[in-house]
Structure formats: structure tokens, C-alpha cells
Amino acid sequence: MTRFPKALRIAAPLLAAMFFIGCSHDTPRLNAAPTGSAGAADPAKAAPPQAIVSPADQAPPASQTGGFDGARAYDFTGKLVGFGPHPPDTDSIRRTQAYIVSQLKGFGCAVDTDDFKASSPMGSLAMENIIAKIPGTGQGIIVLLTHYDTLRLDNFVGADDAGSSSGLMLEMARLLCAEKKQQPNTVWITFLDGEEDQQNFETEQQAQTTWNDDDTLFGSRELAARLAVSGNLKRVHAVILADMIGQKNVQLPRDTGSTKWLTELVWNTADRLGYQNTFVARDYGPIGDDHSPFIKRGVPAVDIIDLDGYQYWHTIQDTMDKLSPRSMAIVGYVILESVRELQKRFP
């Protein structure tokens, strides 16, 4: 269950396309940061131009998506992308962390930060998981996940991977932390560090075809382990991971490595809301991602991701102009309603 087999399947056509249209590693790179120090780039210089959103990609009014505001989620994503490349243990990821924490506290969320050291090929790296906790009346926990670190590739800003899901979760926190009525289960909205492979990638091809299980998913492995040690893992009813969900005309297949009943709950919710063209009736995977450490520990978990359909994955062209506020509104609304379904299921 890794991204590596998946990457091999998409690499050949993608690389061929890049060869013919000139989108290779030799494409001129603006505001380049030295290899291994991408995070130290000045975010004002690293920020790409603001993308123009077409009418077809405009988010519907929040009143039509359960209060979830896709335009706000898109704007949060733009702020994260504006910090430039931010791999773990760099100056720019520390600025990113400070921004996420300040936003969450501004929403009125109770915020915990989990600082830890990760042993990697890059040496010992300081990492930080950030958790917004919305208290419930009972003992159960529903966990929402995103990762916010970026790949170690010069000029890679990660608008979709993983800016879009982190922007989505900031909007989710803004909405849920403001709710006055407590729900039965506590909701943890967790921003994970260290999802990407911790090495300096020299080419996009290398970044698309490399996945080392021991050097990835640091944040989610840390979170699952800490929950197990504290005894709280048994309180977790469900884990919903969002990753690469903001691209235009996003189509989300069902990850075959996710828990079946939870996958059905999310996709049935999308059908009920009329979004079967986004949450499509097609299987893909299994995919190794931040839900995997929970699956391995027997916790129900689902990955919402369109890795197969996004041609800019792990390329420097993963920029804001590839994203759609409408896609973010749809996915955010479905996750929001899925959380509400879980609250009913575990009263």
C-alpha cells in the first residue's frame, strides 16, 4: 500500500507528455531555492501570481453547501502556497505552522501542537502536528486529516498537494469551531507534518517514481502511535483524510485500501447531495497515504484523493491556476455532511 506502484503507472504517459510539450525538469524555474533549502525561500518571492478563477470554477454560495465556503478554502490555500516551498524543518514551514495556528485560534478553536523529532535520510528533522479540537458531549472521536508539508523539489509549492486539502481543513475548522451546539463526538482536525518522502529530489521524474515507506507519513504515524499509547485510539470511530482534492473538475475514485463501510458512507453522502460526478463510482488503489497508519492499527479510515487524474502531481506546475473553488466547496460539503452522518451513527 504505497504511492510507488501508482506513480509507476502514471509516470510513463506523464513523462512522454512532458517531453513533447516541453514541461520537463529543464523548464526554466522562477525564484529557485537551493536544493535542500527550499523552505528558506522568501515567501513573498516564492508566491506565484494570483490565479484568475473562471466562472465555471466559482464556488457556489456557502448557503448551498451547508455553510462551507469554497471561496474561503481557496483563499486559505493561496495563503499557504504564498509561503513557497515548505518541507519539514525549514524556516518557511515554521512560518506556515505559525499561520495555521494563528488562524485556528482566531476561529476560536482549542489548539494542540505535537512537536517531535523524525529520523530521516535528511537527518533528525523537527516536525509538528497541529490539532484543532472541537469538543463533544461523549467519549468518541472523529478525526479529519490533511498534511501541509511540501515535497523537497526546487520551486515546488504544492497548490493541490497539499495546499488544497489544508485550505479545506482551515475552512472546516472555521465552520465547526464556531458551532454552539455540541455534537456527541469530539472532532479533531489535524494538520500533519512530514507526509512526503524526506530526500532532496533533483527531477520531477524522480519525485513521481519514489516512495519509501520508512521515510514518509511521519506525522500520521506519530499521531496514531501517540493515540495508541494514551489509550485514546480505541475512542476513534473514523478517520477521514483529504489529499489532493482541489483541482479543476476533480474526480475522486474510491481507494480500495480504505475501510469499506466508511468509504460507502462518504460516497453515499456525495450521491445524496448530487455530487456523483465528483465522487465517482470507480475503484482505484490501494493507496498508501496518511490514513494507512490507522488502517494498520484497525481504525476505520478513508482517503479522499485524486492522484490518478492530476497530471501535475509532484511537478512545479502544481500551482494555484490548476485549482477550483467549486471543487473545494463540493469536497468540503461532502466531508462536512459525512461528519454529521458519523455523529448520528455514533451517538
C-alpha positions, 0 to 999 in steps of 0.5 A: 500500500504505497504511492510507488506502484501508482506513480509507476503507472502514471509516470510513463504517459506523464513523462512522454507528455512532458517531453513533447510539450516541453514541461520537463525538469529543464523548464526554466524555474522562477525564484529557485531555492537551493536544493535542500533549502527550499523552505528558506525561500522568501515567501513573498518571492516564492508566491506565484501570481494570483490565479484568475478563477473562471466562472465555471470554477466559482464556488457556489454560495456557502448557503448551498453547501451547508455553510462551507465556503469554497471561496474561503478554502481557496483563499486559505490555500493561496495563503499557504502556497504564498509561503513557497516551498515548505518541507519539514524543518525549514524556516518557511514551514515554521512560518506556515505552522505559525499561520495555521495556528494563528488562524485556528485560534482566531476561529476560536478553536482549542489548539494542540501542537505535537512537536517531535523529532523524525529520523530521516535520510535528511537527518533528525528533522523537527516536525509538528502536528497541529490539532484543532479540537472541537469538543463533544458531549461523549467519549468518541472521536472523529478525526479529519486529516490533511498534511501541509508539508511540501515535497523537497523539489526546487520551486515546488509549492504544492497548490493541490498537494497539499495546499488544497486539502489544508485550505479545506481543513482551515475552512472546516475548522472555521465552520465547526469551531464556531458551532454552539451546539455540541455534537456527541463526538469530539472532532479533531482536525489535524494538520500533519507534518512530514507526509512526503518522502524526506530526500532532496529530489533533483527531477520531477521524474524522480519525485513521481517514481519514489516512495519509501515507506520508512521515510514518509507519513511521519506525522500520521504515524506519530499521531496514531502511535501517540493515540495508541499509547494514551489509550485514546485510539480505541475512542476513534470511530473514523478517520477521514483524510483529504489529499489532493482534492482541489483541482479543476473538475476533480474526480475522486475514485474510491481507494480500495485500501480504505475501510469499506463501510466508511468509504460507502458512507462518504460516497453515499453522502456525495450521491445524496447531495448530487455530487456523483460526478465528483465522487465517482463510482470507480475503484482505484488503489490501494493507496498508501497515504496518511490514513494507512497508519490507522488502517494498520492499527484497525481504525476505520479510515478513508482517503479522499484523493485524486492522484490518478487524474492530476497530471501535475502531481509532484511537478512545479506546475502544481500551482494555484491556476490548476485549482477550483473553488467549486471543487473545494466547496463540493469536497468540503460539503461532502466531508462536512455532511459525512461528519454529521452522518458519523455523529448520528451513527455514533451517538 
